[in-house]
Amino acid sequence: MRVAVALSGGVDSAVTAARVVEAGHEAMGVHLLLGAGSVPETRDARAVADAVGIRLVVWDLRDRFEDRVLDYFTTSYAAGRTPNPCLRCNREVKFRGLLSRGIAEGFDAVATGHYARLEPAPDGSIGLHRAANTRKDQSYVLGVLSQDDLRHCLFPLGTVTTKDEVREEAERRGLPVAHKPDSTDICFVTEGGAAEFLAGRLADRQGDIVDARGTVLGTHHGIQHFTVGQRKGLGLRRPADDGKPRYVTALDAATNTVHVGQGRELLVGQVDVEDLSDTGTALGPHWRGLVQFRAHGRAVPARLEEADGQLRVHFAEPVSGVAPGQFIVFYDADRVRGAAEIVASHAPGPSMVPEHE
């Protein structure tokens, strides 16, 4: 096949390229320019392409990345939501950009260094499954891909069991990035975190921090500085009556209010979702299986239902730290079935909450 290999400049994509070439495919390296600070990564990608003997082209997707990912990230925080830019980027930029342009230029498939497996299903579809390396598994962030996308994807690292195995292979092959450190989860967020990134995009706006009774406990400089489940950095001088730590339980963009409470107030029993997509056959309104709402979070049993035009996911047990803006990814065992965006969360019913809570 003619394969476009996404070369990020890291060790995973380097070994991916080497494996594609070794498998006998006609390969070309593609480096995506997505944001500022790309020069070192481009240099490393070029060095890898030279090492494996393939041509490298650079596709400039910075405008699309700004529009589809950075603006989304900024407006989500301004609205009090918790965004997941990696899924958004995979759906709107990386794979859309790679696949659409790659296929238009005559390539049969694109290969990336993601840790996930593709397997044929009995119905003739291509199943997206968790990687053999469960610690590095990236099937969650690929949950937004469609069946048509998956038919043009290759994930050569899906069966690798450890990251050490990848680095050892890179060293054995003489790849120049064999010992390069792993990149951060969010490529455009530096050591200063999301707050530093947002500082130049969202102006501070003072508001109140209130408890469940509506009592004002302090003030803040903007809801973009907080996320649901946050415990540290609240700046509250008044301790809770029971002495227990407080957490951010909700963010109200309309009133510019940060709500805080006890840990049990973070428990969620159901979430409303929208923009449901599937990786194969559509998820029915009575689907049951596992769901995950963080890249490396724990999967929990859940069911999907539709009522009055609203899709709602019911968890089999209370979960914590779920917030509007996050993506929820659906699994049948280790196969990814689809993804959706959380738009609202609801407290669990009394029967779901253990007595000690």
KOLDRENLUM-781770 format. One record per residue (C-alpha): x, z, y; residue in one letter. Coordinates in steps of 0.1 Angstrom, whole numbers, plus 5000, padded with zeros to 4 digits. Each point is the difference from the previous one (the first is absolute). Layout:
<rs>
<c1 = X; c3 = Z; c2 = Y; res = A>
...
</rs>
This chain:
<rs>
<c1 = 5000; c3 = 5000; c2 = 5000; res = M>
<c1 = 5009; c3 = 4997; c2 = 5037; res = R>
<c1 = 5001; c3 = 5036; c2 = 5012; res = V>
<c1 = 5003; c3 = 5014; c2 = 5035; res = A>
<c1 = 5018; c3 = 5034; c2 = 4997; res = V>
<c1 = 4993; c3 = 5025; c2 = 5027; res = A>
<c1 = 5034; c3 = 5014; c2 = 5010; res = L>
<c1 = 4997; c3 = 5031; c2 = 5021; res = S>
<c1 = 5037; c3 = 5008; c2 = 5000; res = G>
<c1 = 4995; c3 = 5029; c2 = 4975; res = G>
<c1 = 5012; c3 = 5005; c2 = 4965; res = V>
<c1 = 4966; c3 = 4995; c2 = 4983; res = D>
<c1 = 4994; c3 = 4965; c2 = 5015; res = S>
<c1 = 5037; c3 = 4992; c2 = 4992; res = A>
<c1 = 4996; c3 = 5007; c2 = 4963; res = V>
<c1 = 4966; c3 = 4982; c2 = 5001; res = T>
<c1 = 5018; c3 = 4969; c2 = 5013; res = A>
<c1 = 5027; c3 = 5002; c2 = 4974; res = A>
<c1 = 4974; c3 = 5003; c2 = 4972; res = R>
<c1 = 4980; c3 = 4970; c2 = 5013; res = V>
<c1 = 5031; c3 = 4979; c2 = 5000; res = V>
<c1 = 5011; c3 = 5012; c2 = 4966; res = E>
<c1 = 4965; c3 = 4991; c2 = 4986; res = A>
<c1 = 5007; c3 = 4964; c2 = 5009; res = G>
<c1 = 4976; c3 = 4996; c2 = 5029; res = H>
<c1 = 5008; c3 = 4979; c2 = 5031; res = E>
<c1 = 5003; c3 = 5028; c2 = 5026; res = A>
<c1 = 5002; c3 = 5003; c2 = 5037; res = M>
<c1 = 5004; c3 = 5032; c2 = 5020; res = G>
<c1 = 4976; c3 = 5008; c2 = 5028; res = V>
<c1 = 5007; c3 = 5027; c2 = 5025; res = H>
<c1 = 4971; c3 = 5011; c2 = 5022; res = L>
<c1 = 5006; c3 = 5010; c2 = 5035; res = L>
<c1 = 4974; c3 = 5027; c2 = 5007; res = L>
<c1 = 5013; c3 = 5022; c2 = 5028; res = G>
<c1 = 5028; c3 = 5013; c2 = 5021; res = A>
<c1 = 5033; c3 = 5010; c2 = 4983; res = G>
<c1 = 4999; c3 = 4971; c2 = 4975; res = S>
<c1 = 5035; c3 = 4988; c2 = 5006; res = V>
<c1 = 5018; c3 = 5022; c2 = 4974; res = P>
<c1 = 4973; c3 = 4993; c2 = 4974; res = E>
<c1 = 5003; c3 = 4962; c2 = 5006; res = T>
<c1 = 5037; c3 = 5002; c2 = 4996; res = R>
<c1 = 4997; c3 = 5019; c2 = 4967; res = D>
<c1 = 4973; c3 = 4975; c2 = 4988; res = A>
<c1 = 5024; c3 = 4971; c2 = 5007; res = R>
<c1 = 5028; c3 = 5018; c2 = 4982; res = A>
<c1 = 4978; c3 = 5004; c2 = 4969; res = V>
<c1 = 4989; c3 = 4964; c2 = 5001; res = A>
<c1 = 5036; c3 = 4989; c2 = 5001; res = D>
<c1 = 5008; c3 = 5023; c2 = 4971; res = A>
<c1 = 4973; c3 = 4986; c2 = 4977; res = V>
<c1 = 5005; c3 = 4964; c2 = 5011; res = G>
<c1 = 4968; c3 = 4992; c2 = 5017; res = I>
<c1 = 4990; c3 = 4987; c2 = 5035; res = R>
<c1 = 4985; c3 = 5025; c2 = 5025; res = L>
<c1 = 4974; c3 = 4992; c2 = 5026; res = V>
<c1 = 4988; c3 = 5024; c2 = 5027; res = V>
<c1 = 4963; c3 = 4999; c2 = 5008; res = W>
<c1 = 4991; c3 = 5017; c2 = 5033; res = D>
<c1 = 4967; c3 = 5019; c2 = 4996; res = L>
<c1 = 5006; c3 = 5025; c2 = 5028; res = R>
<c1 = 4970; c3 = 4989; c2 = 5020; res = D>
<c1 = 4977; c3 = 5003; c2 = 4970; res = R>
<c1 = 5015; c3 = 5033; c2 = 4991; res = F>
<c1 = 4994; c3 = 5013; c2 = 5035; res = E>
<c1 = 4964; c3 = 4988; c2 = 5001; res = D>
<c1 = 4990; c3 = 5009; c2 = 4964; res = R>
<c1 = 5020; c3 = 5032; c2 = 4993; res = V>
<c1 = 5015; c3 = 5016; c2 = 5031; res = L>
<c1 = 4968; c3 = 4996; c2 = 5021; res = D>
<c1 = 4979; c3 = 5013; c2 = 4970; res = Y>
<c1 = 5023; c3 = 5030; c2 = 4996; res = F>
<c1 = 4997; c3 = 5008; c2 = 5037; res = T>
<c1 = 4963; c3 = 4996; c2 = 5004; res = T>
<c1 = 4994; c3 = 5020; c2 = 4968; res = S>
<c1 = 5018; c3 = 5030; c2 = 5013; res = Y>
<c1 = 4982; c3 = 4996; c2 = 5034; res = A>
<c1 = 4967; c3 = 5001; c2 = 4981; res = A>
<c1 = 5010; c3 = 5031; c2 = 4980; res = G>
<c1 = 5005; c3 = 4982; c2 = 4967; res = R>
<c1 = 5029; c3 = 5002; c2 = 4976; res = T>
<c1 = 5012; c3 = 4964; c2 = 4994; res = P>
<c1 = 5019; c3 = 4986; c2 = 4971; res = N>
<c1 = 5021; c3 = 4972; c2 = 5015; res = P>
<c1 = 5017; c3 = 4990; c2 = 4967; res = C>
<c1 = 4967; c3 = 4989; c2 = 4984; res = L>
<c1 = 4990; c3 = 4983; c2 = 5032; res = R>
<c1 = 5034; c3 = 4982; c2 = 5002; res = C>
<c1 = 4998; c3 = 4989; c2 = 4964; res = N>
<c1 = 4965; c3 = 4986; c2 = 5005; res = R>
<c1 = 5004; c3 = 4985; c2 = 5034; res = E>
<c1 = 5037; c3 = 4991; c2 = 5004; res = V>
<c1 = 5024; c3 = 5002; c2 = 4972; res = K>
<c1 = 4981; c3 = 4985; c2 = 4971; res = F>
<c1 = 4977; c3 = 4979; c2 = 5022; res = R>
<c1 = 5030; c3 = 4986; c2 = 5018; res = G>
<c1 = 5021; c3 = 4995; c2 = 4969; res = L>
<c1 = 4973; c3 = 4985; c2 = 4978; res = L>
<c1 = 4983; c3 = 4978; c2 = 5025; res = S>
<c1 = 5032; c3 = 4985; c2 = 5014; res = R>
<c1 = 5017; c3 = 5000; c2 = 4966; res = G>
<c1 = 4973; c3 = 4981; c2 = 4983; res = I>
<c1 = 4996; c3 = 4976; c2 = 5029; res = A>
<c1 = 5037; c3 = 4993; c2 = 4996; res = E>
<c1 = 4997; c3 = 4992; c2 = 4963; res = G>
<c1 = 5010; c3 = 5033; c2 = 4984; res = F>
<c1 = 4982; c3 = 5011; c2 = 4968; res = D>
<c1 = 5004; c3 = 5037; c2 = 5006; res = A>
<c1 = 5016; c3 = 5028; c2 = 5021; res = V>
<c1 = 5021; c3 = 5028; c2 = 4985; res = A>
<c1 = 5005; c3 = 5034; c2 = 5016; res = T>
<c1 = 5018; c3 = 5032; c2 = 4992; res = G>
<c1 = 4968; c3 = 5020; c2 = 4997; res = H>
<c1 = 4997; c3 = 5024; c2 = 4970; res = Y>
<c1 = 4968; c3 = 4988; c2 = 4983; res = A>
<c1 = 4991; c3 = 4981; c2 = 4969; res = R>
<c1 = 4979; c3 = 4968; c2 = 4994; res = L>
<c1 = 4983; c3 = 4995; c2 = 4967; res = E>
<c1 = 4975; c3 = 4975; c2 = 4987; res = P>
<c1 = 4965; c3 = 5015; c2 = 4994; res = A>
<c1 = 4976; c3 = 4990; c2 = 4972; res = P>
<c1 = 4978; c3 = 4983; c2 = 5025; res = D>
<c1 = 5028; c3 = 4977; c2 = 5010; res = G>
<c1 = 5007; c3 = 5017; c2 = 5033; res = S>
<c1 = 5033; c3 = 5015; c2 = 5011; res = I>
<c1 = 5000; c3 = 5038; c2 = 5000; res = G>
<c1 = 5020; c3 = 5020; c2 = 5025; res = L>
<c1 = 5013; c3 = 5032; c2 = 4983; res = H>
<c1 = 5022; c3 = 5030; c2 = 5008; res = R>
<c1 = 5037; c3 = 4995; c2 = 4996; res = A>
<c1 = 5019; c3 = 5015; c2 = 4971; res = A>
<c1 = 5019; c3 = 5021; c2 = 5026; res = N>
<c1 = 4972; c3 = 5023; c2 = 5010; res = T>
<c1 = 5021; c3 = 5017; c2 = 5026; res = R>
<c1 = 5005; c3 = 4967; c2 = 5019; res = K>
<c1 = 4967; c3 = 4984; c2 = 4991; res = D>
<c1 = 4986; c3 = 4979; c2 = 5029; res = Q>
<c1 = 4968; c3 = 4988; c2 = 4984; res = S>
<c1 = 4980; c3 = 5020; c2 = 5027; res = Y>
<c1 = 5014; c3 = 4980; c2 = 5029; res = V>
<c1 = 4992; c3 = 4967; c2 = 4981; res = L>
<c1 = 4964; c3 = 5010; c2 = 4994; res = G>
<c1 = 4988; c3 = 4977; c2 = 5028; res = V>
<c1 = 5012; c3 = 4968; c2 = 4983; res = L>
<c1 = 4975; c3 = 4976; c2 = 4985; res = S>
<c1 = 5000; c3 = 4983; c2 = 4967; res = Q>
<c1 = 5011; c3 = 4968; c2 = 5016; res = D>
<c1 = 5029; c3 = 5019; c2 = 5016; res = D>
<c1 = 5010; c3 = 5015; c2 = 4967; res = L>
<c1 = 5001; c3 = 4966; c2 = 4982; res = R>
<c1 = 5028; c3 = 4990; c2 = 5024; res = H>
<c1 = 5020; c3 = 5033; c2 = 4998; res = C>
<c1 = 5030; c3 = 5011; c2 = 4980; res = L>
<c1 = 5011; c3 = 5036; c2 = 4998; res = F>
<c1 = 5032; c3 = 5000; c2 = 4979; res = P>
<c1 = 5007; c3 = 5037; c2 = 5004; res = L>
<c1 = 4967; c3 = 5011; c2 = 4985; res = G>
<c1 = 5015; c3 = 5009; c2 = 4967; res = T>
<c1 = 5030; c3 = 5018; c2 = 5013; res = V>
<c1 = 4998; c3 = 5037; c2 = 4992; res = T>
<c1 = 5024; c3 = 5016; c2 = 5026; res = T>
<c1 = 5015; c3 = 4991; c2 = 5034; res = K>
<c1 = 5035; c3 = 5008; c2 = 4986; res = D>
<c1 = 4995; c3 = 4970; c2 = 4976; res = E>
<c1 = 4994; c3 = 4977; c2 = 5030; res = V>
<c1 = 5031; c3 = 5013; c2 = 5018; res = R>
<c1 = 5021; c3 = 4997; c2 = 4969; res = E>
<c1 = 4988; c3 = 4964; c2 = 4995; res = E>
<c1 = 5008; c3 = 4992; c2 = 5036; res = A>
<c1 = 5035; c3 = 5014; c2 = 4996; res = E>
<c1 = 5005; c3 = 4981; c2 = 4968; res = R>
<c1 = 4989; c3 = 4968; c2 = 5016; res = R>
<c1 = 5023; c3 = 5006; c2 = 5030; res = G>
<c1 = 4971; c3 = 5001; c2 = 5025; res = L>
<c1 = 5012; c3 = 5013; c2 = 5034; res = P>
<c1 = 4971; c3 = 5024; c2 = 5005; res = V>
<c1 = 5003; c3 = 5019; c2 = 4967; res = A>
<c1 = 5004; c3 = 5033; c2 = 5017; res = H>
<c1 = 4980; c3 = 4994; c2 = 5032; res = K>
<c1 = 4976; c3 = 5030; c2 = 5006; res = P>
<c1 = 4962; c3 = 4994; c2 = 4995; res = D>
<c1 = 4980; c3 = 4992; c2 = 5030; res = S>
<c1 = 4973; c3 = 5023; c2 = 5014; res = T>
<c1 = 4964; c3 = 4996; c2 = 4990; res = D>
<c1 = 4989; c3 = 4987; c2 = 5034; res = I>
<c1 = 5027; c3 = 4975; c2 = 5012; res = C>
<c1 = 4993; c3 = 5003; c2 = 5037; res = F>
<c1 = 4998; c3 = 5038; c2 = 5002; res = V>
<c1 = 5035; c3 = 5015; c2 = 5007; res = T>
<c1 = 5012; c3 = 5035; c2 = 4996; res = E>
<c1 = 4979; c3 = 5010; c2 = 5029; res = G>
<c1 = 4969; c3 = 4994; c2 = 4980; res = G>
<c1 = 4967; c3 = 4985; c2 = 5010; res = A>
<c1 = 4999; c3 = 5020; c2 = 5032; res = A>
<c1 = 5031; c3 = 4983; c2 = 5013; res = E>
<c1 = 4987; c3 = 4966; c2 = 4992; res = F>
<c1 = 4966; c3 = 5007; c2 = 5016; res = L>
<c1 = 5016; c3 = 5016; c2 = 5031; res = A>
<c1 = 5005; c3 = 4966; c2 = 5016; res = G>
<c1 = 4966; c3 = 4987; c2 = 4990; res = R>
<c1 = 4975; c3 = 5028; c2 = 5006; res = L>
<c1 = 4999; c3 = 5021; c2 = 5031; res = A>
<c1 = 4996; c3 = 5038; c2 = 4996; res = D>
<c1 = 4965; c3 = 5013; c2 = 5008; res = R>
<c1 = 4994; c3 = 5038; c2 = 5000; res = Q>
<c1 = 4972; c3 = 5013; c2 = 4979; res = G>
<c1 = 4988; c3 = 5031; c2 = 4982; res = D>
<c1 = 5009; c3 = 5015; c2 = 4966; res = I>
<c1 = 4969; c3 = 5018; c2 = 4986; res = V>
<c1 = 4991; c3 = 5019; c2 = 4968; res = D>
<c1 = 4969; c3 = 4996; c2 = 4978; res = A>
<c1 = 4980; c3 = 5021; c2 = 5025; res = R>
<c1 = 5010; c3 = 4978; c2 = 5029; res = G>
<c1 = 5022; c3 = 5027; c2 = 5015; res = T>
<c1 = 5028; c3 = 4984; c2 = 5021; res = V>
<c1 = 5033; c3 = 5012; c2 = 4985; res = L>
<c1 = 5024; c3 = 4979; c2 = 5021; res = G>
<c1 = 5006; c3 = 4966; c2 = 5014; res = T>
<c1 = 5018; c3 = 4969; c2 = 4989; res = H>
<c1 = 5015; c3 = 4969; c2 = 5016; res = H>
<c1 = 4982; c3 = 4973; c2 = 4979; res = G>
<c1 = 4984; c3 = 4997; c2 = 4966; res = I>
<c1 = 5026; c3 = 4974; c2 = 4991; res = Q>
<c1 = 5025; c3 = 5029; c2 = 4995; res = H>
<c1 = 4979; c3 = 5014; c2 = 4971; res = F>
<c1 = 4989; c3 = 4990; c2 = 4965; res = T>
<c1 = 4973; c3 = 5016; c2 = 4977; res = V>
<c1 = 5017; c3 = 5027; c2 = 4978; res = G>
<c1 = 5028; c3 = 5007; c2 = 5025; res = Q>
<c1 = 5010; c3 = 5036; c2 = 5001; res = R>
<c1 = 5032; c3 = 5002; c2 = 5022; res = K>
<c1 = 5003; c3 = 4992; c2 = 5036; res = G>
<c1 = 4966; c3 = 5010; c2 = 5011; res = L>
<c1 = 5013; c3 = 5023; c2 = 5028; res = G>
<c1 = 4974; c3 = 5027; c2 = 4996; res = L>
<c1 = 5008; c3 = 5034; c2 = 5012; res = R>
<c1 = 4968; c3 = 5016; c2 = 4988; res = R>
<c1 = 5003; c3 = 5008; c2 = 4962; res = P>
<c1 = 4970; c3 = 4995; c2 = 4977; res = A>
<c1 = 4979; c3 = 5031; c2 = 4994; res = D>
<c1 = 5009; c3 = 5001; c2 = 4964; res = D>
<c1 = 5037; c3 = 4993; c2 = 5006; res = G>
<c1 = 4999; c3 = 4968; c2 = 4980; res = K>
<c1 = 5016; c3 = 4968; c2 = 5013; res = P>
<c1 = 4979; c3 = 4975; c2 = 5018; res = R>
<c1 = 4999; c3 = 4963; c2 = 4992; res = Y>
<c1 = 4987; c3 = 4969; c2 = 5019; res = V>
<c1 = 4966; c3 = 4993; c2 = 4984; res = T>
<c1 = 4987; c3 = 4972; c2 = 5022; res = A>
<c1 = 5008; c3 = 4979; c2 = 5031; res = L>
<c1 = 4973; c3 = 4990; c2 = 5024; res = D>
<c1 = 5011; c3 = 4971; c2 = 5021; res = A>
<c1 = 4967; c3 = 4999; c2 = 5020; res = A>
<c1 = 5006; c3 = 5035; c2 = 5014; res = T>
<c1 = 5038; c3 = 5000; c2 = 4996; res = N>
<c1 = 4997; c3 = 5032; c2 = 4979; res = T>
<c1 = 5022; c3 = 5013; c2 = 4971; res = V>
<c1 = 4981; c3 = 5021; c2 = 4975; res = H>
<c1 = 5018; c3 = 5026; c2 = 4980; res = V>
<c1 = 4990; c3 = 5023; c2 = 4972; res = G>
<c1 = 5009; c3 = 5015; c2 = 4966; res = Q>
<c1 = 5015; c3 = 4981; c2 = 4971; res = G>
<c1 = 4967; c3 = 4999; c2 = 4981; res = R>
<c1 = 4984; c3 = 4981; c2 = 5029; res = E>
<c1 = 5023; c3 = 4971; c2 = 4991; res = L>
<c1 = 4983; c3 = 4996; c2 = 4966; res = L>
<c1 = 4981; c3 = 4967; c2 = 4996; res = V>
<c1 = 4974; c3 = 4991; c2 = 4973; res = G>
<c1 = 4990; c3 = 4965; c2 = 5011; res = Q>
<c1 = 5012; c3 = 4973; c2 = 5023; res = V>
<c1 = 4982; c3 = 4970; c2 = 5015; res = D>
<c1 = 5020; c3 = 4968; c2 = 4998; res = V>
<c1 = 4998; c3 = 4964; c2 = 5014; res = E>
<c1 = 5019; c3 = 4967; c2 = 4995; res = D>
<c1 = 5000; c3 = 5004; c2 = 4962; res = L>
<c1 = 5023; c3 = 4974; c2 = 4984; res = S>
<c1 = 5008; c3 = 4993; c2 = 4964; res = D>
<c1 = 5030; c3 = 4989; c2 = 4981; res = T>
<c1 = 4979; c3 = 4982; c2 = 4974; res = G>
<c1 = 4964; c3 = 5004; c2 = 4991; res = T>
<c1 = 4979; c3 = 5018; c2 = 5026; res = A>
<c1 = 4995; c3 = 5038; c2 = 4998; res = L>
<c1 = 4963; c3 = 5007; c2 = 4992; res = G>
<c1 = 4980; c3 = 5026; c2 = 5018; res = P>
<c1 = 5001; c3 = 5023; c2 = 4969; res = H>
<c1 = 5038; c3 = 4997; c2 = 4994; res = W>
<c1 = 5018; c3 = 5030; c2 = 4986; res = R>
<c1 = 5037; c3 = 5005; c2 = 4997; res = G>
<c1 = 5030; c3 = 5014; c2 = 5020; res = L>
<c1 = 5007; c3 = 4999; c2 = 5037; res = V>
<c1 = 5031; c3 = 5006; c2 = 5021; res = Q>
<c1 = 5002; c3 = 5004; c2 = 5037; res = F>
<c1 = 5037; c3 = 5004; c2 = 5005; res = R>
<c1 = 5029; c3 = 4978; c2 = 4989; res = A>
<c1 = 5014; c3 = 5026; c2 = 4977; res = H>
<c1 = 4970; c3 = 5023; c2 = 4998; res = G>
<c1 = 4982; c3 = 5013; c2 = 4970; res = R>
<c1 = 4973; c3 = 4978; c2 = 4986; res = A>
<c1 = 4966; c3 = 5018; c2 = 4995; res = V>
<c1 = 4969; c3 = 4990; c2 = 4981; res = P>
<c1 = 4972; c3 = 4986; c2 = 5022; res = A>
<c1 = 4969; c3 = 4978; c2 = 5000; res = R>
<c1 = 4988; c3 = 4974; c2 = 5024; res = L>
<c1 = 4964; c3 = 4996; c2 = 5012; res = E>
<c1 = 4981; c3 = 4981; c2 = 5026; res = E>
<c1 = 4970; c3 = 5014; c2 = 5020; res = A>
<c1 = 4983; c3 = 4985; c2 = 5030; res = D>
<c1 = 5028; c3 = 4974; c2 = 5003; res = G>
<c1 = 5028; c3 = 5027; c2 = 5001; res = Q>
<c1 = 5027; c3 = 5002; c2 = 4973; res = L>
<c1 = 5009; c3 = 5036; c2 = 4991; res = R>
<c1 = 5027; c3 = 5013; c2 = 4977; res = V>
<c1 = 4992; c3 = 5033; c2 = 4983; res = H>
<c1 = 5030; c3 = 5020; c2 = 4987; res = F>
<c1 = 4996; c3 = 5020; c2 = 4967; res = A>
<c1 = 5018; c3 = 5029; c2 = 5017; res = E>
<c1 = 5007; c3 = 5010; c2 = 5036; res = P>
<c1 = 5031; c3 = 4983; c2 = 5015; res = V>
<c1 = 5019; c3 = 5010; c2 = 5032; res = S>
<c1 = 5016; c3 = 4980; c2 = 5028; res = G>
<c1 = 4976; c3 = 4970; c2 = 4999; res = V>
<c1 = 4993; c3 = 4985; c2 = 5034; res = A>
<c1 = 4983; c3 = 4970; c2 = 5016; res = P>
<c1 = 5024; c3 = 4971; c2 = 5003; res = G>
<c1 = 5017; c3 = 5005; c2 = 4967; res = Q>
<c1 = 4997; c3 = 4975; c2 = 4972; res = F>
<c1 = 4986; c3 = 5010; c2 = 4966; res = I>
<c1 = 5011; c3 = 4980; c2 = 4970; res = V>
<c1 = 4980; c3 = 4997; c2 = 4968; res = F>
<c1 = 5016; c3 = 5001; c2 = 4965; res = Y>
<c1 = 4988; c3 = 4994; c2 = 4965; res = D>
<c1 = 5026; c3 = 5021; c2 = 4982; res = A>
<c1 = 5032; c3 = 4984; c2 = 5014; res = D>
<c1 = 4984; c3 = 4967; c2 = 5011; res = R>
<c1 = 4992; c3 = 4996; c2 = 5037; res = V>
<c1 = 4965; c3 = 4988; c2 = 5006; res = R>
<c1 = 4997; c3 = 4999; c2 = 5038; res = G>
<c1 = 5003; c3 = 5018; c2 = 5033; res = A>
<c1 = 4978; c3 = 5011; c2 = 5029; res = A>
<c1 = 5005; c3 = 5018; c2 = 5033; res = E>
<c1 = 4985; c3 = 5035; c2 = 5005; res = I>
<c1 = 4977; c3 = 5002; c2 = 5030; res = V>
<c1 = 4986; c3 = 5035; c2 = 4995; res = A>
<c1 = 5005; c3 = 5031; c2 = 4978; res = S>
<c1 = 4976; c3 = 5026; c2 = 4989; res = H>
<c1 = 5004; c3 = 5036; c2 = 4988; res = A>
<c1 = 4994; c3 = 5006; c2 = 4963; res = P>
<c1 = 4968; c3 = 5016; c2 = 4989; res = G>
<c1 = 5000; c3 = 5037; c2 = 4991; res = P>
<c1 = 5001; c3 = 4992; c2 = 4963; res = S>
<c1 = 5033; c3 = 4982; c2 = 5004; res = M>
<c1 = 5019; c3 = 5027; c2 = 5017; res = V>
<c1 = 5017; c3 = 5027; c2 = 4978; res = P>
<c1 = 4989; c3 = 5036; c2 = 5007; res = E>
<c1 = 5035; c3 = 5010; c2 = 5012; res = H>
<c1 = 4997; c3 = 4974; c2 = 5028; res = E>
</rs>
